[in-house]
Amino acid sequence: MAIEWNEELATGNRDIDSQHRELFARFDKLLTACNQRKGKEEVINLLQFLGDYVKSHFALEERLQVEHSYPHYGEHKSQHDSFIMDLHGLETQLSQEGASLPLVIQTNQTMVNWLINHINVTDRQMAGYLRTKGCS
């Protein structure tokens, strides 16, 4: 299953869009590795990337939301916090089991859900609001 970035997912904010593109590219690497039966090796790289990514990316999104009085900030932040908890769970699973097939499957499910539901729905809604405030 390929999940690719497309311009319909663009928020209009150069930094956010760049970070989202990178997230899609990293997930694509995992999917490609899985198709080559090398998912166990690549899942470690993705989880390491996500550890850094969520800190900077979520901070950027949340700062913009607060600065522009985004009315759904609490819900959006809650989704970020939930993803961080999911990520911690994956990291714990990695440290306990190593790069196992169940970890690869769970990581894939978590990422697909995030890319489809959060970026495609929640972030697009946020972007629409920010554009009305002249933020790009």
PAMIDREN-914943 format. One record per residue: residue in one letter; x, y, z of N, C-alpha, C in turn. Coordinates in nm, 4 decimals, decimal comma. Each point is the difference from the previous one (the first is absolute). Last residue first. Layout:
<nodes>
<node residu="a" n_px="X" n_py="Y" n_pz="Z" ca_px="X" ca_py="Y" ca_pz="Z" c_px="X" c_py="Y" c_pz="Z"/>
...
</nodes>
This chain:
<nodes>
<node residu="s" n_px="0,1292" n_py="3,1822" n_pz="0,6309" ca_px="0,0415" ca_py="-0,0994" ca_pz="-0,0989" c_px="0,1454" c_py="-0,0348" c_pz="0,0183"/>
<node residu="c" n_px="-0,4604" n_py="0,3043" n_pz="0,2036" ca_px="0,1197" ca_py="-0,0753" ca_pz="0,0375" c_px="0,0313" c_py="-0,1016" c_pz="-0,1093"/>
<node residu="g" n_px="-0,3865" n_py="0,3112" n_pz="0,0536" ca_px="0,1140" ca_py="0,0509" ca_pz="-0,0743" c_px="0,1306" c_py="-0,0699" c_pz="0,0321"/>
<node residu="k" n_px="-0,4601" n_py="-0,0952" n_pz="0,1526" ca_px="0,0704" ca_py="0,0947" ca_pz="0,0863" c_px="0,1259" c_py="0,0566" c_pz="-0,0676"/>
<node residu="t" n_px="-0,2692" n_py="-0,3329" n_pz="-0,2017" ca_px="-0,0917" ca_py="0,1128" ca_pz="0,0200" c_px="0,0632" c_py="0,1075" c_pz="0,0870"/>
<node residu="r" n_px="0,2352" n_py="-0,4036" n_pz="-0,0673" ca_px="-0,0001" ca_py="0,0812" ca_pz="-0,1234" c_px="-0,0938" c_py="0,1200" c_pz="0,0152"/>
<node residu="l" n_px="0,0122" n_py="-0,3192" n_pz="0,3450" ca_px="0,1188" ca_py="0,0849" ca_pz="0,0010" c_px="0,0081" c_py="0,0874" c_pz="-0,1254"/>
<node residu="y" n_px="-0,3498" n_py="-0,3204" n_pz="0,0307" ca_px="-0,0173" ca_py="0,1078" ca_pz="0,0971" c_px="0,1191" c_py="0,0954" c_pz="-0,0039"/>
<node residu="g" n_px="0,0274" n_py="-0,3839" n_pz="-0,2614" ca_px="-0,1028" ca_py="0,0880" ca_pz="-0,0519" c_px="-0,0223" c_py="0,1194" c_pz="0,0917"/>
<node residu="a" n_px="0,2880" n_py="-0,3397" n_pz="0,1453" ca_px="0,0597" ca_py="0,0813" ca_pz="-0,1058" c_px="-0,1006" c_py="0,0976" c_pz="-0,0593"/>
<node residu="m" n_px="-0,1467" n_py="-0,3212" n_pz="0,3171" ca_px="0,0819" ca_py="0,1028" ca_pz="0,0634" c_px="0,0566" c_py="0,0950" c_pz="-0,1051"/>
<node residu="q" n_px="-0,2274" n_py="-0,3730" n_pz="-0,1582" ca_px="-0,0944" ca_py="0,0913" ca_pz="0,0643" c_px="0,0754" c_py="0,1158" c_pz="0,0646"/>
<node residu="r" n_px="0,2541" n_py="-0,3436" n_pz="-0,1783" ca_px="-0,0602" ca_py="0,0785" ca_pz="-0,1080" c_px="-0,1005" c_py="0,1003" c_pz="0,0565"/>
<node residu="d" n_px="0,1977" n_py="-0,3087" n_pz="0,2950" ca_px="0,0939" ca_py="0,1046" ca_pz="-0,0406" c_px="-0,0554" c_py="0,0851" c_pz="-0,1136"/>
<node residu="t" n_px="-0,2659" n_py="-0,3644" n_pz="0,1497" ca_px="0,0200" ca_py="0,0981" ca_pz="0,1068" c_px="0,0940" c_py="0,1123" c_pz="-0,0414"/>
<node residu="v" n_px="-0,0851" n_py="-0,3558" n_pz="-0,3236" ca_px="-0,1233" ca_py="0,0619" ca_pz="0,0512" c_px="0,0314" c_py="0,1146" c_pz="0,0962"/>
<node residu="n" n_px="0,3506" n_py="-0,2534" n_pz="-0,2170" ca_px="-0,0992" ca_py="0,0221" ca_pz="-0,1053" c_px="-0,1253" c_py="0,0719" c_pz="0,0501"/>
<node residu="i" n_px="0,3517" n_py="-0,1208" n_pz="0,3048" ca_px="0,0493" ca_py="0,0953" ca_pz="-0,1000" c_px="-0,1088" c_py="0,0331" c_pz="-0,1014"/>
<node residu="h" n_px="-0,1193" n_py="-0,3155" n_pz="0,3365" ca_px="0,0451" ca_py="0,1267" ca_pz="0,0577" c_px="0,0419" c_py="0,0998" c_pz="-0,1081"/>
<node residu="n" n_px="-0,1647" n_py="-0,4381" n_pz="-0,1323" ca_px="-0,0947" ca_py="0,0717" ca_pz="0,0851" c_px="0,0502" c_py="0,1346" c_pz="0,0492"/>
<node residu="i" n_px="0,2718" n_py="-0,2843" n_pz="-0,2865" ca_px="-0,1325" ca_py="0,0144" ca_pz="-0,0602" c_px="-0,0905" c_py="0,0893" c_pz="0,0845"/>
<node residu="l" n_px="0,4393" n_py="-0,1009" n_pz="0,1512" ca_px="0,0091" ca_py="0,0687" ca_pz="-0,1286" c_px="-0,1377" c_py="0,0251" c_pz="-0,0598"/>
<node residu="w" n_px="0,0332" n_py="-0,2482" n_pz="0,4052" ca_px="0,0436" ca_py="0,1378" ca_pz="0,0189" c_px="-0,0022" c_py="0,0765" c_pz="-0,1320"/>
<node residu="n" n_px="-0,0980" n_py="-0,4632" n_pz="-0,0058" ca_px="-0,1047" ca_py="0,0736" ca_pz="0,0703" c_px="0,0374" c_py="0,1477" c_pz="0,0128"/>
<node residu="v" n_px="0,3241" n_py="-0,2831" n_pz="-0,1733" ca_px="-0,1098" ca_py="0,0146" ca_pz="-0,0959" c_px="-0,1123" c_py="0,0806" c_pz="0,0638"/>
<node residu="m" n_px="0,3602" n_py="-0,1129" n_pz="0,2797" ca_px="0,0351" ca_py="0,1013" ca_pz="-0,0989" c_px="-0,1123" c_py="0,0224" c_pz="-0,1012"/>
<node residu="t" n_px="-0,0463" n_py="-0,3413" n_pz="0,3245" ca_px="0,0039" ca_py="0,1304" ca_pz="0,0663" c_px="0,0256" c_py="0,1107" c_pz="-0,1009"/>
<node residu="q" n_px="0,0235" n_py="-0,4455" n_pz="-0,1502" ca_px="-0,1380" ca_py="0,0377" ca_pz="0,0319" c_px="-0,0064" c_py="0,1390" c_pz="0,0626"/>
<node residu="n" n_px="0,4287" n_py="-0,1842" n_pz="-0,0848" ca_px="-0,0712" ca_py="0,0281" ca_pz="-0,1249" c_px="-0,1422" c_py="0,0480" c_pz="0,0281"/>
<node residu="t" n_px="0,2485" n_py="-0,1507" n_pz="0,3640" ca_px="0,0509" ca_py="0,1288" ca_pz="-0,0474" c_px="-0,0697" c_py="0,0400" c_pz="-0,1288"/>
<node residu="q" n_px="-0,0930" n_py="-0,4245" n_pz="0,1721" ca_px="-0,0604" ca_py="0,1039" ca_pz="0,0841" c_px="0,0455" c_py="0,1392" c_pz="-0,0436"/>
<node residu="i" n_px="0,1963" n_py="-0,3705" n_pz="-0,2165" ca_px="-0,1432" ca_py="0,0073" ca_pz="-0,0324" c_px="-0,0666" c_py="0,1124" c_pz="0,0792"/>
<node residu="v" n_px="0,4484" n_py="-0,0949" n_pz="0,0960" ca_px="-0,0102" ca_py="0,0562" ca_pz="-0,1347" c_px="-0,1469" c_py="0,0191" c_pz="-0,0373"/>
<node residu="l" n_px="0,0888" n_py="-0,2209" n_pz="0,4013" ca_px="0,0332" ca_py="0,1425" ca_pz="0,0108" c_px="-0,0127" c_py="0,0677" c_pz="-0,1362"/>
<node residu="p" n_px="-0,0565" n_py="-0,4707" n_pz="0,0224" ca_px="-0,1142" ca_py="0,0723" ca_pz="0,0580" c_px="0,0264" c_py="0,1507" c_pz="0,0148"/>
<node residu="l" n_px="0,3611" n_py="-0,2701" n_pz="-0,1539" ca_px="-0,1059" ca_py="0,0145" ca_pz="-0,1000" c_px="-0,1237" c_py="0,0687" c_pz="0,0589"/>
<node residu="s" n_px="0,4642" n_py="0,1138" n_pz="0,2362" ca_px="-0,0796" ca_py="-0,1193" ca_pz="-0,0289" c_px="-0,1026" c_py="0,0277" c_pz="-0,1099"/>
<node residu="a" n_px="0,4419" n_py="0,2061" n_pz="0,2520" ca_px="-0,0710" ca_py="0,0322" ca_pz="-0,1244" c_px="-0,0746" c_py="-0,1234" c_pz="-0,0485"/>
<node residu="g" n_px="0,0856" n_py="0,0343" n_pz="0,5242" ca_px="0,0854" ca_py="0,0224" ca_pz="-0,1157" c_px="-0,0869" c_py="0,0310" c_pz="-0,1209"/>
<node residu="e" n_px="-0,1563" n_py="-0,0669" n_pz="0,4574" ca_px="-0,0055" ca_py="-0,1118" ca_pz="-0,0948" c_px="0,1029" c_py="0,0083" c_pz="-0,1111"/>
<node residu="q" n_px="-0,0354" n_py="0,3320" n_pz="0,3617" ca_px="-0,0301" ca_py="-0,1289" ca_pz="0,0637" c_px="0,0124" c_py="-0,1180" c_pz="-0,0946"/>
<node residu="s" n_px="0,0632" n_py="0,4574" n_pz="-0,1438" ca_px="0,1018" ca_py="-0,0301" ca_pz="0,1003" c_px="-0,0227" c_py="-0,1361" c_pz="0,0657"/>
<node residu="l" n_px="-0,3172" n_py="0,1563" n_pz="-0,3185" ca_px="0,1303" ca_py="-0,0203" ca_pz="-0,0635" c_px="0,1053" c_py="-0,0389" c_pz="0,1027"/>
<node residu="q" n_px="-0,4229" n_py="0,1242" n_pz="0,1573" ca_px="-0,0080" ca_py="-0,1300" ca_pz="-0,0668" c_px="0,1338" c_py="-0,0328" c_pz="-0,0666"/>
<node residu="t" n_px="-0,0424" n_py="0,4245" n_pz="0,1795" ca_px="0,0073" ca_py="-0,0996" ca_pz="0,1071" c_px="-0,0027" c_py="-0,1401" c_pz="-0,0581"/>
<node residu="e" n_px="-0,0666" n_py="0,3515" n_pz="-0,2965" ca_px="0,1393" ca_py="0,0001" ca_pz="0,0462" c_px="0,0204" c_py="-0,1013" c_pz="0,1125"/>
<node residu="l" n_px="-0,4359" n_py="0,0704" n_pz="-0,1566" ca_px="0,0793" ca_py="-0,0685" ca_pz="-0,1024" c_px="0,1464" c_py="-0,0082" c_pz="0,0412"/>
<node residu="g" n_px="-0,2876" n_py="0,2449" n_pz="0,2778" ca_px="-0,0347" ca_py="-0,1419" ca_pz="0,0049" c_px="0,0793" c_py="-0,0805" c_pz="-0,1015"/>
<node residu="h" n_px="0,0387" n_py="0,4654" n_pz="-0,0061" ca_px="0,0692" ca_py="-0,0553" ca_pz="0,1176" c_px="-0,0289" c_py="-0,1494" c_pz="0,0150"/>
<node residu="l" n_px="-0,2334" n_py="0,2272" n_pz="-0,3354" ca_px="0,1420" ca_py="-0,0110" ca_pz="-0,0346" c_px="0,0795" c_py="-0,0581" c_pz="0,1171"/>
<node residu="d" n_px="-0,4518" n_py="0,1001" n_pz="0,0713" ca_px="0,0125" ca_py="-0,1151" ca_pz="-0,0907" c_px="0,1462" c_py="-0,0237" c_pz="-0,0357"/>
<node residu="m" n_px="-0,0927" n_py="0,3843" n_pz="0,2471" ca_px="-0,0186" ca_py="-0,1194" ca_pz="0,0835" c_px="0,0115" c_py="-0,1266" c_pz="-0,0848"/>
<node residu="i" n_px="0,0095" n_py="0,4042" n_pz="-0,2284" ca_px="0,1230" ca_py="-0,0136" ca_pz="0,0794" c_px="-0,0100" c_py="-0,1219" c_pz="0,0899"/>
<node residu="f" n_px="-0,3811" n_py="0,1183" n_pz="-0,2395" ca_px="0,1006" ca_py="-0,0576" ca_pz="-0,0889" c_px="0,1318" c_py="-0,0203" c_pz="0,0743"/>
<node residu="s" n_px="-0,3436" n_py="0,2174" n_pz="0,2311" ca_px="-0,0345" ca_py="-0,1409" ca_pz="-0,0202" c_px="0,1027" c_py="-0,0685" c_pz="-0,0909"/>
<node residu="d" n_px="0,0329" n_py="0,4642" n_pz="0,0637" ca_px="0,0368" ca_py="-0,0715" ca_pz="0,1232" c_px="-0,0279" c_py="-0,1493" c_pz="-0,0127"/>
<node residu="h" n_px="-0,1403" n_py="0,2776" n_pz="-0,3520" ca_px="0,1460" ca_py="-0,0059" ca_pz="0,0054" c_px="0,0455" c_py="-0,0806" c_pz="0,1212"/>
<node residu="q" n_px="-0,4554" n_py="0,0869" n_pz="-0,0345" ca_px="0,0413" ca_py="-0,0994" ca_pz="-0,0991" c_px="0,1522" c_py="-0,0132" c_pz="-0,0046"/>
<node residu="s" n_px="-0,1751" n_py="0,3321" n_pz="0,2754" ca_px="-0,0340" ca_py="-0,1308" ca_pz="0,0550" c_px="0,0382" c_py="-0,1117" c_pz="-0,0976"/>
<node residu="k" n_px="0,0358" n_py="0,4456" n_pz="-0,1395" ca_px="0,1081" ca_py="-0,0353" ca_pz="0,0921" c_px="-0,0246" c_py="-0,1369" c_pz="0,0608"/>
<node residu="h" n_px="-0,3417" n_py="0,1708" n_pz="-0,2661" ca_px="0,1178" ca_py="-0,0269" ca_pz="-0,0826" c_px="0,1170" c_py="-0,0447" c_pz="0,0878"/>
<node residu="e" n_px="-0,3959" n_py="0,1433" n_pz="0,2098" ca_px="-0,0204" ca_py="-0,1289" ca_pz="-0,0672" c_px="0,1240" c_py="-0,0402" c_pz="-0,0797"/>
<node residu="g" n_px="0,0046" n_py="0,4267" n_pz="0,2011" ca_px="-0,0025" ca_py="-0,1054" ca_pz="0,1022" c_px="-0,0155" c_py="-0,1386" c_pz="-0,0605"/>
<node residu="y" n_px="-0,0247" n_py="0,3900" n_pz="-0,2852" ca_px="0,1343" ca_py="-0,0293" ca_pz="0,0508" c_px="0,0003" c_py="-0,1172" c_pz="0,0983"/>
<node residu="h" n_px="-0,3485" n_py="0,2397" n_pz="-0,2862" ca_px="0,0054" ca_py="-0,1446" ca_pz="0,0258" c_px="0,1364" c_py="-0,0432" c_pz="0,0533"/>
<node residu="p" n_px="-0,1056" n_py="0,4606" n_pz="-0,1263" ca_px="-0,1054" ca_py="-0,0431" ca_pz="0,0923" c_px="0,0024" c_py="-0,1495" c_pz="0,0343"/>
<node residu="y" n_px="0,4063" n_py="0,3609" n_pz="-0,1130" ca_px="-0,0719" ca_py="-0,1075" ca_pz="-0,0690" c_px="-0,1045" c_py="-0,0603" c_pz="0,0943"/>
<node residu="s" n_px="0,3222" n_py="0,4116" n_pz="0,0105" ca_px="-0,1230" ca_py="-0,0314" ca_pz="0,0744" c_px="-0,0860" c_py="-0,1048" c_pz="-0,0702"/>
<node residu="h" n_px="0,4560" n_py="0,1660" n_pz="-0,1103" ca_px="-0,1130" ca_py="0,0431" ca_pz="-0,0827" c_px="-0,1348" c_py="-0,0395" c_pz="0,0606"/>
<node residu="e" n_px="0,4223" n_py="-0,1064" n_pz="0,2132" ca_px="0,0198" ca_py="0,1375" ca_pz="-0,0484" c_px="-0,1217" c_py="0,0534" c_pz="-0,0752"/>
<node residu="v" n_px="0,0059" n_py="-0,4551" n_pz="0,1408" ca_px="-0,0157" ca_py="0,0905" ca_pz="0,1139" c_px="0,0107" c_py="0,1452" c_pz="-0,0467"/>
<node residu="q" n_px="0,0785" n_py="-0,3316" n_pz="-0,3212" ca_px="-0,1392" ca_py="-0,0050" ca_pz="0,0437" c_px="-0,0257" c_py="0,0973" c_pz="0,1145"/>
<node residu="l" n_px="0,4414" n_py="-0,0608" n_pz="-0,1582" ca_px="-0,0828" ca_py="0,0737" ca_pz="-0,0971" c_px="-0,1462" c_py="0,0036" c_pz="0,0435"/>
<node residu="r" n_px="0,2931" n_py="-0,2592" n_pz="0,2585" ca_px="0,0332" ca_py="0,1421" ca_pz="0,0141" c_px="-0,0854" c_py="0,0838" c_pz="-0,0945"/>
<node residu="e" n_px="-0,0301" n_py="-0,4665" n_pz="-0,0328" ca_px="-0,0686" ca_py="0,0494" ca_pz="0,1195" c_px="0,0289" c_py="0,1473" c_pz="0,0229"/>
<node residu="e" n_px="0,2195" n_py="-0,2237" n_pz="-0,3585" ca_px="-0,1451" ca_py="0,0059" ca_pz="-0,0225" c_px="-0,0712" c_py="0,0633" c_pz="0,1191"/>
<node residu="l" n_px="0,4639" n_py="-0,0734" n_pz="0,0464" ca_px="-0,0294" ca_py="0,0998" ca_pz="-0,1030" c_px="-0,1504" c_py="0,0150" c_pz="-0,0199"/>
<node residu="a" n_px="0,1495" n_py="-0,3400" n_pz="0,2880" ca_px="0,0234" ca_py="0,1316" ca_pz="0,0607" c_px="-0,0324" c_py="0,1115" c_pz="-0,0998"/>
<node residu="f" n_px="-0,0128" n_py="-0,4447" n_pz="-0,1503" ca_px="-0,1162" ca_py="0,0320" ca_pz="0,0821" c_px="0,0157" c_py="0,1362" c_pz="0,0653"/>
<node residu="h" n_px="0,3666" n_py="-0,1554" n_pz="-0,2509" ca_px="-0,1175" ca_py="0,0216" ca_pz="-0,0838" c_px="-0,1220" c_py="0,0392" c_pz="0,0826"/>
<node residu="s" n_px="0,4133" n_py="-0,1134" n_pz="0,2194" ca_px="0,0094" ca_py="0,1254" ca_pz="-0,0754" c_px="-0,1275" c_py="0,0293" c_pz="-0,0792"/>
<node residu="k" n_px="0,0166" n_py="-0,4031" n_pz="0,2585" ca_px="0,0336" ca_py="0,1139" ca_pz="0,0860" c_px="-0,0021" c_py="0,1304" c_pz="-0,0792"/>
<node residu="v" n_px="-0,0627" n_py="-0,4160" n_pz="-0,2221" ca_px="-0,1186" ca_py="0,0454" ca_pz="0,0729" c_px="0,0307" c_py="0,1211" c_pz="0,0873"/>
<node residu="y" n_px="0,3575" n_py="-0,2083" n_pz="-0,2475" ca_px="-0,0993" ca_py="0,0671" ca_pz="-0,0836" c_px="-0,1152" c_py="0,0561" c_pz="0,0826"/>
<node residu="d" n_px="0,3448" n_py="-0,2819" n_pz="0,1888" ca_px="0,0405" ca_py="0,1396" ca_pz="-0,0193" c_px="-0,1085" c_py="0,0807" c_pz="-0,0709"/>
<node residu="g" n_px="-0,0819" n_py="-0,4565" n_pz="0,0660" ca_px="0,0320" ca_py="0,0544" ca_pz="0,1318" c_px="0,0392" c_py="0,1472" c_pz="-0,0075"/>
<node residu="l" n_px="-0,0674" n_py="-0,2583" n_pz="-0,3974" ca_px="-0,1229" ca_py="0,0518" ca_pz="0,0608" c_px="0,0250" c_py="0,0611" c_pz="0,1368"/>
<node residu="f" n_px="0,3585" n_py="-0,2179" n_pz="-0,2286" ca_px="-0,0389" ca_py="0,1244" ca_pz="-0,0653" c_px="-0,1209" c_py="0,0616" c_pz="0,0687"/>
<node residu="q" n_px="0,1287" n_py="-0,4237" n_pz="0,1416" ca_px="0,0991" ca_py="0,0998" ca_pz="0,0420" c_px="-0,0334" c_py="0,1364" c_pz="-0,0598"/>
<node residu="l" n_px="-0,2615" n_py="-0,3624" n_pz="-0,1373" ca_px="-0,0307" ca_py="0,0360" ca_pz="0,1387" c_px="0,0998" c_py="0,1021" c_pz="0,0545"/>
<node residu="l" n_px="0,0727" n_py="-0,1743" n_pz="-0,4350" ca_px="-0,1208" ca_py="0,0821" ca_pz="0,0046" c_px="-0,0305" c_py="0,0440" c_pz="0,1428"/>
<node residu="n" n_px="0,3605" n_py="-0,2978" n_pz="-0,0700" ca_px="0,0296" ca_py="0,1334" ca_pz="-0,0546" c_px="-0,1210" c_py="0,0915" c_pz="0,0094"/>
<node residu="i" n_px="-0,0597" n_py="-0,4496" n_pz="0,1198" ca_px="0,0846" ca_py="0,0672" ca_pz="0,0994" c_px="0,0310" c_py="0,1422" c_pz="-0,0462"/>
<node residu="v" n_px="-0,2266" n_py="-0,2873" n_pz="-0,2932" ca_px="-0,0893" ca_py="0,0499" ca_pz="0,1051" c_px="0,0798" c_py="0,0726" c_pz="0,1083"/>
<node residu="e" n_px="0,2132" n_py="-0,2305" n_pz="-0,3694" ca_px="-0,0427" ca_py="0,1375" ca_pz="-0,0256" c_px="-0,0899" c_py="0,0560" c_pz="0,1100"/>
<node residu="e" n_px="0,1624" n_py="-0,4560" n_pz="0,0083" ca_px="0,1133" ca_py="0,0921" ca_pz="0,0040" c_px="-0,0466" c_py="0,1451" c_pz="-0,0100"/>
<node residu="k" n_px="-0,3181" n_py="-0,3445" n_pz="-0,0396" ca_px="0,0532" ca_py="0,0012" ca_pz="0,1365" c_px="0,1171" c_py="0,0960" c_pz="0,0132"/>
<node residu="g" n_px="-0,2057" n_py="-0,0905" n_pz="-0,4254" ca_px="-0,0720" ca_py="0,0938" ca_pz="0,0849" c_px="0,0554" c_py="0,0098" c_pz="0,1401"/>
<node residu="k" n_px="0,1038" n_py="-0,2495" n_pz="-0,4334" ca_px="0,1024" ca_py="0,0648" ca_pz="0,0825" c_px="-0,0624" c_py="0,1007" c_pz="0,0962"/>
<node residu="r" n_px="-0,1870" n_py="-0,2673" n_pz="-0,3916" ca_px="0,0201" ca_py="-0,0820" ca_pz="0,1193" c_px="0,1141" c_py="0,0515" c_pz="0,0894"/>
<node residu="q" n_px="-0,2027" n_py="0,2124" n_pz="-0,3897" ca_px="0,1253" ca_py="-0,0705" ca_pz="-0,0263" c_px="0,0376" c_py="-0,0929" c_pz="0,1153"/>
<node residu="n" n_px="-0,3842" n_py="0,2730" n_pz="0,0244" ca_px="-0,0183" ca_py="-0,0741" ca_pz="-0,1253" c_px="0,1240" c_py="-0,0797" c_pz="-0,0375"/>
<node residu="c" n_px="0,0228" n_py="0,2880" n_pz="0,3711" ca_px="-0,0890" ca_py="-0,1134" ca_pz="0,0299" c_px="-0,0208" c_py="-0,0851" c_pz="-0,1252"/>
<node residu="a" n_px="0,2400" n_py="0,3992" n_pz="-0,0484" ca_px="0,0790" ca_py="-0,1005" ca_pz="0,0720" c_px="-0,0850" c_py="-0,1222" c_pz="0,0329"/>
<node residu="t" n_px="-0,2172" n_py="0,3662" n_pz="-0,1881" ca_px="0,0888" ca_py="-0,0612" ca_pz="-0,0992" c_px="0,0823" c_py="-0,1100" c_pz="0,0646"/>
<node residu="l" n_px="-0,2664" n_py="0,2557" n_pz="0,2847" ca_px="-0,0824" ca_py="-0,0853" ca_pz="-0,0851" c_px="0,0838" c_py="-0,0708" c_pz="-0,1059"/>
<node residu="l" n_px="0,2152" n_py="0,3150" n_pz="0,2747" ca_px="-0,0393" ca_py="-0,1174" ca_pz="0,0772" c_px="-0,0827" c_py="-0,0942" c_pz="-0,0859"/>
<node residu="k" n_px="0,1193" n_py="0,4090" n_pz="-0,1880" ca_px="0,1193" ca_py="-0,0846" ca_pz="0,0153" c_px="-0,0344" c_py="-0,1270" c_pz="0,0771"/>
<node residu="d" n_px="-0,3310" n_py="0,3270" n_pz="-0,0360" ca_px="0,0166" ca_py="-0,0714" ca_pz="-0,1262" c_px="0,1225" c_py="-0,0908" c_pz="0,0049"/>
<node residu="f" n_px="-0,0744" n_py="0,2911" n_pz="0,3556" ca_px="-0,0924" ca_py="-0,1127" ca_pz="0,0059" c_px="0,0090" c_py="-0,0826" c_pz="-0,1274"/>
<node residu="r" n_px="0,2518" n_py="0,3918" n_pz="0,0162" ca_px="0,0526" ca_py="-0,0978" ca_pz="0,0970" c_px="-0,0903" c_py="-0,1222" c_pz="0,0097"/>
<node residu="a" n_px="-0,1424" n_py="0,3618" n_pz="-0,2672" ca_px="0,1171" ca_py="-0,0655" ca_pz="-0,0601" c_px="0,0569" c_py="-0,1059" c_pz="0,0934"/>
<node residu="f" n_px="-0,3527" n_py="0,2714" n_pz="0,1586" ca_px="-0,0481" ca_py="-0,0931" ca_pz="-0,1026" c_px="0,1171" c_py="-0,0762" c_pz="-0,0626"/>
<node residu="l" n_px="0,1120" n_py="0,3370" n_pz="0,2996" ca_px="-0,0651" ca_py="-0,1103" ca_pz="0,0707" c_px="-0,0524" c_py="-0,1035" c_pz="-0,0988"/>
<node residu="e" n_px="0,1769" n_py="0,3973" n_pz="-0,1732" ca_px="0,1062" ca_py="-0,0857" ca_pz="0,0535" c_px="-0,0591" c_py="-0,1194" c_pz="0,0743"/>
<node residu="r" n_px="-0,2958" n_py="0,3277" n_pz="-0,1557" ca_px="0,0585" ca_py="-0,0730" ca_pz="-0,1137" c_px="0,1075" c_py="-0,0972" c_pz="0,0487"/>
<node residu="h" n_px="-0,1836" n_py="0,2916" n_pz="0,3178" ca_px="-0,0939" ca_py="-0,1058" ca_pz="-0,0368" c_px="0,0540" c_py="-0,0826" c_pz="-0,1163"/>
<node residu="q" n_px="0,2457" n_py="0,3771" n_pz="0,1287" ca_px="0,0093" ca_py="-0,1046" ca_pz="0,1022" c_px="-0,0952" c_py="-0,1148" c_pz="-0,0313"/>
<node residu="s" n_px="-0,0199" n_py="0,3769" n_pz="-0,2760" ca_px="0,1301" ca_py="-0,0654" ca_pz="-0,0165" c_px="0,0158" c_py="-0,1157" c_pz="0,0989"/>
<node residu="d" n_px="-0,3793" n_py="0,2755" n_pz="0,0404" ca_px="-0,0082" ca_py="-0,0856" ca_pz="-0,1188" c_px="0,1307" c_py="-0,0747" c_pz="-0,0243"/>
<node residu="i" n_px="-0,0125" n_py="0,3172" n_pz="0,3484" ca_px="-0,0836" ca_py="-0,1157" ca_pz="0,0325" c_px="-0,0064" c_py="-0,0951" c_pz="-0,1186"/>
<node residu="d" n_px="0,2287" n_py="0,4050" n_pz="-0,0686" ca_px="0,0701" ca_py="-0,0856" ca_pz="0,0970" c_px="-0,0800" c_py="-0,1258" c_pz="0,0330"/>
<node residu="r" n_px="-0,1943" n_py="0,3318" n_pz="-0,2915" ca_px="0,1181" ca_py="-0,0629" ca_pz="-0,0593" c_px="0,0681" c_py="-0,0975" c_pz="0,0959"/>
<node residu="n" n_px="-0,5212" n_py="0,1203" n_pz="-0,0210" ca_px="0,1131" ca_py="0,0449" ca_pz="0,0807" c_px="0,1223" c_py="-0,0783" c_pz="-0,0464"/>
<node residu="g" n_px="-0,4168" n_py="-0,0964" n_pz="-0,1835" ca_px="0,0301" ca_py="0,1363" ca_pz="-0,0407" c_px="0,1128" c_py="0,0604" c_pz="0,0816"/>
<node residu="t" n_px="-0,1922" n_py="-0,4563" n_pz="-0,0005" ca_px="-0,0630" ca_py="0,0926" ca_pz="0,0938" c_px="0,0160" c_py="0,1442" c_pz="-0,0453"/>
<node residu="a" n_px="-0,0177" n_py="-0,4969" n_pz="-0,2769" ca_px="0,0767" ca_py="0,1195" ca_pz="0,0357" c_px="-0,0803" c_py="0,0898" c_pz="0,0929"/>
<node residu="l" n_px="-0,1413" n_py="-0,4130" n_pz="-0,2262" ca_px="0,0345" ca_py="-0,0077" ca_pz="0,1416" c_px="0,0741" c_py="0,1244" c_pz="0,0478"/>
<node residu="e" n_px="-0,1210" n_py="-0,0735" n_pz="-0,4553" ca_px="-0,1247" ca_py="0,0177" ca_pz="0,0745" c_px="0,0253" c_py="-0,0026" c_pz="0,1505"/>
<node residu="e" n_px="0,3461" n_py="-0,0919" n_pz="-0,3204" ca_px="-0,0211" ca_py="0,1417" ca_pz="0,0318" c_px="-0,1317" c_py="0,0276" c_pz="0,0704"/>
<node residu="n" n_px="0,2514" n_py="-0,4684" n_pz="0,0658" ca_px="-0,0508" ca_py="0,0709" ca_pz="-0,1170" c_px="-0,0358" c_py="0,1410" c_pz="0,0440"/>
<node residu="w" n_px="0,2758" n_py="-0,4899" n_pz="0,1741" ca_px="-0,0294" ca_py="0,1414" ca_pz="0,0152" c_px="-0,0614" c_py="0,0512" c_pz="-0,1291"/>
<node residu="e" n_px="-0,0482" n_py="-0,5218" n_pz="0,1249" ca_px="0,0903" ca_py="0,1000" ca_pz="-0,0543" c_px="-0,0484" c_py="0,1405" c_pz="0,0299"/>
<node residu="i" n_px="-0,0330" n_py="-0,5577" n_pz="0,1074" ca_px="-0,0620" ca_py="0,1230" ca_pz="0,0469" c_px="0,0962" c_py="0,1093" c_pz="-0,0388"/>
<node residu="a" n_px="-0,0901" n_py="-0,5508" n_pz="-0,1336" ca_px="0,0793" ca_py="0,1219" ca_pz="-0,0073" c_px="-0,0843" c_py="0,1175" c_pz="0,0485"/>
<node residu="m" n_px="0,0104" n_py="-0,5583" n_pz="0,0609" ca_px="-0,0848" ca_py="0,1172" ca_pz="0,0000" c_px="0,0893" c_py="0,1234" c_pz="0,0000"/>
</nodes>
